[in-house]
């Protein structure tokens, strides 16, 4: 596996919001805030000393008058659909001439009133479903170029849409914290069937089982509109057996914090998630399936699927990438530290050789797999998955959370890579050896905290404070005056009084880590109640008011942390929070 960020001028430094591989070839299409769609050729780095595939510019399409949020090829590669701000949806057609291949505008579909954030082709390329900031989904007839049906049940932006490969369902997800499943119930008029999708399922909350003989509570399954991304790209598996949904957020119990996750819904029961895939500290914004099925490896595993083949899929958070398969529980690879800004889209090449992802920092990253690295291709029989087929998921009546012994290592390792913040250095970690990963993660965490003073929670607070003051007294021996009476408390009070007098005109220089020393004092932030109010106001005001603001300044996506009003006697560095998902017993 070779991977990394390709350091070229993709879109003149502007945010790249979407990308997609041309099915018959390895041509990559990208688009973003510069209004253009560009095509790139990918040349393998196999057999060379190069670490990354070679990317070369081919051509560009300039027709959109605003930022392009999504581009998708149809299954044959003859058509390309692009959705942009302002509700622009353009269908491009490939023309082959003696001088080469060119793309020309075939149709412009106008019905959305605001920005189009996501779209997808039907399997037969006759229809398109699109989602928009105008809170609606539209099903289009591509041949006639008309709006067949508008689905306007969402109460906020529609940020992701997906079409069932078997043609029965459609799905959409919105920042109103719901995922809707639509089923096609055709209407017959004068002997002609007309498409008619009706909402079958609204997925918003799930029950959290608690202790025995206690009432279960319901919690929201998805992030609200404060999620710092305009994209929640969901996807059906190529065989239609399950639906993978991003932007998940669940709680293990009422006292724990929310865990970011992606949900897997079985086709047999789309009312509730069958599997939860925890994804560390950042929200999931996009998922994508590999178009090729692979033979089972035959390894003994606790896999949650009972399929005759392996399906591989990628899950992208705001700053990392997880690669899973259906034969094993933990991810087969984790990639982090790739980009300075949020990831916006991911795509697989038709031969499963390349995996590409785009980011708002203006760059794309590529992953190249060696021959048979993912496995040997599986020959799919002609018959498709039917509604009466067996459930492909090994699940009970309760939602399955990936077991703790696997997830704790994954989460710890992912957090370590996120903390390093070295976008130029690609980090790939295999999680099949869980014990080794946990040991390495703990070792790295201890090294990172070597310079920080640590106070363990022993239950004896007075002893901890006394030890802290003792250390301070030893470090400040040149400045401290101890009375003959031996009153250490008075000496400490006298020392602190002089420090306050000496620093009365000084302001705190940084909210970061400060190490106490002989010639240096630990600085505390003033206890100003307005700080909390400002922080709360900033959090509540963090809404997706306009896509232009976010796309033009991707560095502001994460926001700035306000200084903490609390400090400890040892260090004002905030404690690292740990999240350990657990399995829910049936």
N, C-alpha and C positions, 0 to 999 in steps of 0.2 A: 504494500500500500504506500503510495506517494501522495502527499497532500500539502497544501499551503495556500497562502494568499498570493495571487498573481499581481505583481506590482507594475501595472500599466495604466495608462489613462483610459479608463473605460468610458466614462461619460463626462469628460472634462472636470472631474472632481465632484460632480453633482451626485446626490444619493441615487443608488440603484435600487429600485423598488420591486423588480420582478425579473424572472428569467425562465427560459424553457428550452429544452433540446428538441431539434427537428427530428421526428421519428426515424426516417430512413437513414439519416446521417448523424454525424457528431457535430453538426453546426449548432452553435449556441446563440440564442436570441436573448438580448438584454434590453431593458428599458428603464427609464427613471425620470428624474426631475428636469432633465434637459429637453424633454418633449420628443426625443428621437427613439427609434427602435434600431438597434445595431446587431449585426450578425458577425460571429467570430468562428474561425476554424480551430479545432483542437487537435494537436499533434502529440501522439503518445511519447512519454519519456522513457518507455521500456527499452532496455538495451543501450541506454546512454548514461552519461554521468550526471545528467540534469536531475534535479530533485522534483521538478514540477513539469507538467505537460506544457508544450509551447502553444501560446494563444496568438492568433494573427487576425487582424481586422479584415473583414470582407466587404461589407457595404452597410448602408443605413437607410431607414425609411423615415422621411420627414413629412408628416401630414398633420399630426396632432398639434393642437394649439395650447396644450396644457400637459401637466405631468402624467405619465403613463403608469398606471398602478398594477396592471396585470396583462401578460401576453400568454396565449396558449395555442399550440398547434392542434389541429384535429388528428384523428388516428392515422390517416393516410399521409399527412404532411403536405397536402395540396392547399390547405387553407390555414390562415392564421387570424385569430381574433385578438383584438387589443382594446382594453378599457382604460379610460382616462378620467381626469377631473372634468367637472362640468357635464357629466353624463355622456361623453363621447364613446361610442362603441363602433369600431371599424372592422370589417371583414376583408382580409387581403387574400389574393389568389396568386399562386405561383405560375409564372409563364416561362416556358423553356424556349429559348431562341438560339440561333447559331452563335451569338456572342456570349451566351451564358444564361443563367437563370435570373429572372427579375420578379419582384413582387409588385402587384398593382392593386389599387383599391377596388374591391368588388361591390361592397355595399356599406352604407352608413346606417346604423340602427339607432333611431332616436325615440326615446320614451322616458328614460331616466331624467330626473330634474337636477340631480346632483352627482357628485363623484362616484364612479364605479370602482369598487374595491376588489372584486373577485368575479371570476366567471369560469365556466367549464362546458366542454362539448359533450353532447350525448354520444353513446357508442357508435351510432350509425351516422354521426356528423350532420344530422338534419335539424337538430335543435341546440340551443345554447341557453343556459341559465346564468343569470348575472345578479350580483348583489350590490347595493348602493347605499350611500349616505342618506338617501331620501327614505330610508327605513323599509325598502321594498325589494322583492326579488321579481325578476321578469323572465318568463319563458318565451324564447324567440323561435320563430320559424325562419331558418337560415335561407332557404330557397326563395321564399316570398319576401323576406326582410321585414316581417311584421311582428308585432307584439301579440302573442297568443293568449297570455294570461299574466296578470299581475298579482303577486302574493304579498299583501301589505299588512300582515298580522303583527310584525315586529314593532316594538315601541322605540327602537333606537337603531343605530347604524347596523346594516347587514355587512359583516366583515369576512364572511366565508360561505361558499356554496359548493355543493358536490352532487354529482349525478350517479345514481346507481347503475353499474355496468349492465345489470339485467333489465334495466328500463322500467322498473316498477316504482322505485322511490326517488325522491330528491330530498336533499337536506340543506339546511341553512343555519348559521350561527350568528348571533348578534351581540352587541355590547349591552343589550337589555338583560343579559345573563340567562338567555334561553337558547336552546337548540331545537329546531322544529323539523319534524319528519313529515314529508308529504307523500301521499300515495296517489297514483294515477287511476282515476275512475272515469273513463272516456264517456262522453255524451254522444248519443246518436241523433243525428238530425238529417232527415231526408236520405237515410241510408249511408250517411257519411259519419265516421267517428271523429269527434273533436277531442283534443287533449283537455283533460280537466284534472288538475291536481288539487287535492283537499288535504288539510292538515290532519294528520292521524295522531301525532304525538307531540306534546310540548314538554321538553326535558328542561327542568329548571332546578328542582331540589331533589334530594334523596334523604331517606331516613337513616339516622345514625343509631345503630343498636348500642344500648348502654348495658348497665348491669341487669341481672335477672330481676324480674318483678318491678322494673322501672319503666316509665314511659319513654319511648324513643322520640327523638327530636329530628326535625328536618333542617338541613343546611343547604346553602346554595352550592351548586356544582361548578359554577363558572365565575370568572372575574367580572367585575362591573366595568363601567366606562372609563375608569381611571387607569386601566391597563395601558402602559406607554407604547402602544402599537396600534396601527390602523388595520392590521391584518390578523385574522384567525382562520387560516386556511386549513379546512378539514378535507378528508378524502375517504372514499370507499376502497376496500381492497380490490385488486383486479378481478377476483372471482366473485365479488359481491357478498362474501360470507360475513364480513364484519365492517363496521364503520369506525374510523379513528378520528377523534375530536380533540382539538387543542384547547388552550386557555382554561384548563381545569384548575380548581382550587377546592380542596376538601380538608376536613378536620378529622383527626383520629378520635378525639373526644372533645368535650366542651371546653376543657382547660388548655388544650394545646393550640398552637398556632396553625394557620392554614398552610398546606403543602401544595406546591404547584405540581400539576400532573397533566397527562393526556389520558383520555378515556377510550376504552374499546367497547363498542356496543355490538352484541351478537345480532345477526339478522333475524334470529328466532325470537328475540325479545329486545325491541328497540326502546322500551320504556325506561330502562335504567342501565347504567354501565355494568358490564360484566367484569372488566379488569381495569385497575388504575395503575398507571405507570408514573411513579414519582420522578420529578425532574429538578431536584435541588432548589436553588434559591431564586431562579428567574422563571417567568411565565413562558409557557409554550405558545408559539405564534404560528407555526406551520408544520404540517406533516405531509409526507409524500411516499408512495409505494414504489418499490422497484418493479419495472414492468415484466421481469422474467421470474419464473418460478424455478426453484432448485430442488434437487433430490435431497432426501433426508440423509443426514450424516450418520444416523444410527447410534449416536451417543446416548448414554443413559442420562436423562435429564428430567427435571420436574416441570417440563413445559406445560403450558395451559391450553394448548391447541391440540386437536386430534385431526390433523390434515395429512393427506398422503404426500405432501410436498412442503417445502419451506418457502415462506413468504418473507421477504426482507423489506423493512421500511425505515425511514429516517424521521426523527422527531427533532425539530429545531426550537430552542428557546431563544430568548433575546440575545444570548451571548455564547451559546454552546450547541453542539450537535450530538445526538444519540442515535446509534444505529442498532436496531433490534432485528431478530428473526423469530419466527413462530415456533421454533424447536427448543429454544432455551429461554429461561426466565430473565437473566440479567442482560444488559446490552452487550453486543459483541465488540463495540468500540465507542469511545467518547472523545470528541474533539472540542477543545476549548482554547481560549486565548487567541482567536482568529482575527477579530475585528474590534475597532474602537467604538463602534456604534451598533445599533440593534440590527439583527438579522431580519430580512424581509421576506425571503422566498427560498425554496430549495427545489431541485429537479434532478432526475436520473436520465442518463442517456438510454436509448432504446436497447443497446446491447449490454447494459448494466456495467459498463467499463468505467464510466465517470459519474460522479455525484458533484453537483455544483450548488453553491449558495451565494446569495447576494446580501449586501449590507448598505445601510445608510451612510457609511463612511466613504462610499464611492468606489469600493473594491469588491471583487468576487473571489471566492476561494474554490479550489478544485481538489477533488479526491480521485485518484486513479487506482483502480484495483488490478492486481496482476491476474493472469490467466488462471481460472479455477480457484481464485482466492476466496470467492464467496460460495463456491461449490459448482457442481456440474448441473447444467440446465435440465429441467424436468419436462418430459413430453406430456402436454396437457391433452386429455381426450376431448373429443368434439362436444360431448354433452356438457352442459353447464350446470352450475349449482341451481337446484330448484327449491321452491318454497317448502317442499315436503322432505328435503334432505335433512340428515341428522345435524344436530347442533355442532358446529366445528370447534366450540370452546368447551374446555373441561371445567365448567363452572357449576356452582350450586345455586341455591336461591339467594345467597348473599353475594355482594360485590367482593371480588378478590383483589387484595392489595398484594403487590409483589412482595415476597417474604423478606423479613427484616434482615436476615443474615446476608442477603444479596444487596438490598437497597442501601443499607448503612454504609457499605463500602463504596457504592456508586456515588452516594451523596457526598461523602467525605472527600473522595477523590475529585469530584467535580468542583466542590468549593475551594479546594486547594488550587486547582488550575485557574479558577476565576480570580482568586486573590493575587495571583502572580502578575496579572495584567501585562503580559508580554505578547502583544499581537504578532510580532515578527517570528516568534518561536512557536511552531505547531506542537501541540501535545496530544499524543494518541496513547490511550491506555486500554488494554484489554481487561475485562472484568471476569473472565472465566475462572481465574485463580483468586477466589474471594479472600482467602486468608492472606495471601501475599499483598493484595491490594490494601486490605485493612492495615496490615503491619506497616506498609510503606506510607500510607496516609497518616498514621499516627506519628511515624518518625518525622515526616515533613512538618506536621503541625508543631511538634516539639521544637524543631529547628527554627521555625518561624517565630516562636514565642521565646526564644532563648534570651533575647535582649529585653523582654518585657518582664516586669515584676509581676508575679502571680500570687494570688491569695486563694487558697482552697477553702471551700465551705465546709468547716468542721463542726459547725453547730455552736462553737464557743466564740461568740463575737468579741467578748471582752479580751480574750487572749489574743485574737487577731489584731485588735486595735493596739494593745500593749506592745505586741511584737513590731507593729508598724512604727509606733512612736519610738521604740528602742532603736530601730534602724535609722530613723531620722536623726535621733540624738547623736548616734555614732558618726554620721556623715557630716554633721554640723558642729563638730567638736571645737573647731576654731572660733565659732561665733557664739556658742552657748555658754552661759555663766550659771553655774550650779551653786546655790547657797550652801553655807556650812551646815545648815540644819538638815541637808540631805533631802529636801522636798523636791523630788523629781517633777511632780505635777506643776509646782510653781515655776520651776526652770523652764519647762515646756511652754507654759503660758507666757512667761517673759520673752522667750525666743519668738513665739508667734506674734506677740505684740510688736516687737521690733521689726519683724518682717512686714507686718501690715503698714507700719510707719514708713519703711523704706520703699515700699511698692505702691504707696497711695496714688502716685501720679502715673503708674504704669498701666498699660492696657494689655489684655491677653493677645499674644501674637499669633497663635494658631490653635484651632480646635483639635489638632492631631495629638500624637503621642508625645509626652514630655517625660524625660527620665530625670529623677531627682539625683542630685550630686552635691559635692562639697561647695561648689561655686554656683549652683543652680537650684532654684526652688520650683516646686510643683505649683503651677498657676491654676487658679480656679475661675470658672466663669461666674459672673455676678448672678445672683438669684433674682432675675428679672421676670416677673409673671407675664410680661408682654411677649417674651420669647416663645412660650408655649402657644399663646394666642396666634402669633404670627405663623408658627409652624402648622397649627391646625388650619389656619386660613389658607395657607399655601397648598395643603393637602386637599382641602375641599375644592379649591379652585383649579385643581389639576384635571381639567376635562378636555375632551377632544373637540375644541371649538372650531378648528379649521385644519384641514390636511396640509394647507400650504405652509402654515407655521411650523409644523413638525418636520416636513420634508426639507425646508430651507435651512433648519438649524438642528441637525441630528444630534449634535453634542449636548443639547438641552433635553434629550429624551429622558434621561435618567433623573434629572433634577439635581439640586444641590442639597446636601444634608445640613440641617441647622445644628449649631453647637448644642451639646447637651447641657442642661442646667444642673445636672448632678455630677458629683465627683467623689472618688474614694480616697482614703488616706494614702493609697499606694500609687494608683495610676488613674488618669481620666480617660483611658482608652475603653470604649464600650465593650462589654463582654460578648464573645462570639456565641450566637444562638445555634443550638443543635436541634435538628429535626430527625427523628428516627421513626419512620413509618412502620407499622406493625400489621400483621395479617388479621383479618376479621374472621372469627370462627363462624362456620355455618350455623 
